[in-house]
């Protein structure tokens, strides 16, 4: 395998329009679930077998007294060495597969035979979810069906500001490096999270935990 | 927009005020962020609430709803006191040097000529002094204390930092940050743009909010340049098109004035609306008004419009003199039972109009309502809504299924005045028809009935040209668009060119006042080439200036000009003030760049050169603007419903020129302890306006399922409200139950020695669907509008919030 593919999510350009959250559902045929307003813009509250891409909203007050509102459009990181795959492999062969060309990590129908809690706990990003009826595990597929047909992932396509980019991993890593250098001038804490270990790389400009508990490993 | 979306990338400072651009116009932020990435542009967001726009801004600045003029007036003072204005531009391209009439005055919140009983001004003293030749008297040295610049300075001398801060609740340091940063664009090589939307228009002082910013942009030389301008981000994808085509009651297509009853002949109408000037170098473009009006009448009445019959002018409906037919008055008359029938197309006024209880009651007084929409909504189903007894509602409602936008071909006009042709993606389902088809069939039916049965005055219907059908007899968007563009009705020779009868008119400069041309909308004339090529369908990506004008992508009105007033981007010799951002340049006796604002040579040519602001009779930008209802300079007044009992700048609490609605249902409170909190309303990214279209979409209701009110942590503590709890929001006109969203993004304002809390709600919800989503914030909003436009004051009023 060459270096495969990667997605860059530059949160400094994300307006949390949630186009990506909806585009993911549209392309993957996932239903809108019944939700309630619980006192936040974030909805649904968590990723699920029906929601593979979710924009997290985190607000607070900065040291200078001004408010902040950070947006983190969560999805599977498609780890280079995915611990969920190791866990599933420990119980069932072929419950998770990694595409050789792109590096995308996918769960198969056989994943229902792996104990869900073990798989979930093995993921540093708290991504795997289980379909309540079929017991099959579910998460983002990197739109493998699109990217192996000369199309970019649905979420990346939907982004109006260019906060997301998709391409060859080397090019994306290069892009991330340059962007972080640029951002560091104004935001010394700017960093590409876990860039060496994951294919979906998030750039943040403040402490990762301020965005979302599981933003970084 | 005077400029256009892509042009935002050319700005050095982007002031977003009166707009939540990131949430309401997501694509605008592509260019806002590109300006920051590529030019190091600074982004300022001024808003009562910290939003998704604020989250990405370099500076978030809070102000209390309804105090924008105080904020901007302070900036005008800062620019003048510190000489930050672009002197050459201000002297030559604005009326700063003009001398104001001796009788004009301003005293304690009122301009000269106020009639308190009529709540109206006699504007005769709001005038510029003319010399013996009828040309404005000027003092280019600005020494004369009665010149516009000095009068402007005197007017805003009261708007010092402390005073402004005590009104707006914005800390003095924050005011200074914005004033210094924005005023830094008052030089040749820096550009500042302003993005606004309904956050400015939906106030009793809406138009004056925008006027105040126009003054700033003129002072800083930011009008007409790349990366500058004053840019209204229009809400609905084609709302620019709908206003261009006269969806409002005071205009005809192309913003020609709606005739009034006393203008009984075409001559009287044209005399009233065609401005004159004695300024030798003013183009006074509106001297061409008769050409546009006659061509419009020819488009409407064809061969039946002749010179002898005033081109059918008598057929055009007239407003009574002084009559205002805008929506608040329309609902008021409906409420009184004076309007019997109502045709509502593509709207949900039971959710979108202020004082929704009054609106819904008004519908019950109708005999009939025809509602054309893609879904049922709270308007079509008002008779079974909350508080209605269907047995007692006499209104007969017809709901007609319409085609959605992607099921129709036609032009779409975006905020940047660009028209793009679109094609049918999918046929409409079932019996649904495009609105074009519905209107086409309706008028054909009317023509048949009037032809057969005559009636009192059949001419306007019977004589109407109505030939916009395709071979199958269905409405044809292309044929309609060509009629809008206009045709040569005879062979016409203009200069050295001869156009044949039947050719499209390639631009409004070719329109005629003698009936030899037609045009259904003069500003759209030129969207087709003479040979009938549809320029709106162009998709070429060439960008010769490098400024993102893309002149062969679609077509922009007027005459494919991408930046309005672009003659103001160059000096008297036609050389750009900023060579790195050259919109226009005079090279070897020719203009290079954007389509110039008129063909004439630069101003230094005393014979043929013209002043840059060609739509103004004097040819210059109006710092002193005598046309509006409440004064030639914007003055701060509190909203009709506000938290203060006194205006800190004058004895005039509210805008003295607004209409006060006085029915019992129009109740409003002033400084009433029962309604202690300022409330504002808005939309969210996930829903479209009333939600009448988006609430049926499961992915969107999943993301924003139910009505909410955003409140500060301080207010929540005061009222014992926890995040996510159900609360009641109440105004003198109604109450709504919704979920409390307790947030750090709203903060109390320190206004003088008062702590003022502000809350905010979306108007995206209605009782019809989903059943548990809540109802509209417009049950709370007041029946009051801007003094010029009657745009309702949705953005500032008073409420109480209590735990349920």
Contacts between the chains, C-beta under 8 A, distances in Angstrom:
chain1	res1	chain2	res2	distance
A	12	B	56	7.7
A	13	B	33	5.3
A	13	B	56	7.7
A	15	B	22	4.0
A	15	B	23	7.2
A	15	B	26	6.1
A	15	B	29	5.3
A	15	B	52	5.2
A	15	B	53	7.7
A	15	B	55	7.6
A	15	B	56	6.2
A	16	B	52	5.3
A	16	B	55	7.6
A	16	B	685	7.8
A	17	B	22	7.6
A	17	B	23	7.3
A	17	B	26	4.5
A	17	B	52	7.7
A	17	B	685	5.0
A	18	B	685	6.8
A	18	B	686	6.4
A	18	B	703	5.5
A	19	B	26	7.1
A	21	B	699	7.9
A	21	B	703	6.7
A	22	B	699	4.6
A	22	B	700	7.1
A	22	B	703	7.1
A	25	B	699	5.2
A	26	B	699	7.1
A	31	B	698	6.5
A	32	B	697	7.5
A	32	B	698	2.9
A	32	B	699	4.4
A	32	B	700	7.5
A	32	B	701	6.5
A	32	B	702	3.8
A	33	B	702	5.6
A	34	B	702	7.6
A	34	B	705	7.8
A	35	B	701	7.8
A	35	B	702	5.2
A	35	B	703	7.9
A	35	B	705	4.7
A	36	B	705	6.0
A	36	B	706	6.4
A	36	B	739	7.9
A	37	B	704	7.7
A	37	B	705	5.5
A	37	B	706	3.9
A	37	B	707	7.4
A	37	B	708	5.1
A	37	B	724	7.6
A	37	B	738	7.9
A	37	B	739	4.2
A	37	B	741	7.5
A	38	B	723	7.9
A	38	B	724	4.5
A	38	B	739	7.4
A	39	B	708	7.6
A	39	B	723	3.7
A	39	B	724	3.5
A	39	B	725	7.9
A	39	B	739	6.5
A	39	B	740	6.6
A	39	B	741	4.9
A	39	B	742	6.3
A	40	B	723	7.9
A	40	B	741	6.8
A	41	B	684	7.8
A	41	B	704	7.5
A	43	B	702	6.4
A	43	B	703	5.3
A	43	B	704	6.8
A	43	B	705	6.4
A	44	B	702	6.4
A	59	B	743	6.4
A	59	B	744	5.5
A	59	B	745	6.1
A	60	B	744	6.2
A	61	B	744	5.5
A	66	B	60	6.2
A	67	B	50	4.6
A	67	B	54	7.5
A	67	B	60	7.1
A	67	B	744	4.9
A	67	B	745	5.3
A	67	B	747	7.7
A	68	B	55	7.1
A	69	B	50	6.6
A	69	B	52	7.0
A	69	B	54	7.3
A	69	B	55	4.1
A	69	B	745	6.5
A	70	B	55	7.5
A	71	B	52	7.7
A	71	B	55	7.1
A	160	B	26	4.3
A	160	B	27	5.0
A	160	B	29	6.8
A	160	B	30	5.6
A	161	B	26	7.3
A	161	B	29	5.0
A	161	B	30	5.0
A	161	B	33	5.5
A	162	B	30	6.3
A	162	B	33	7.6
A	182	B	37	7.9
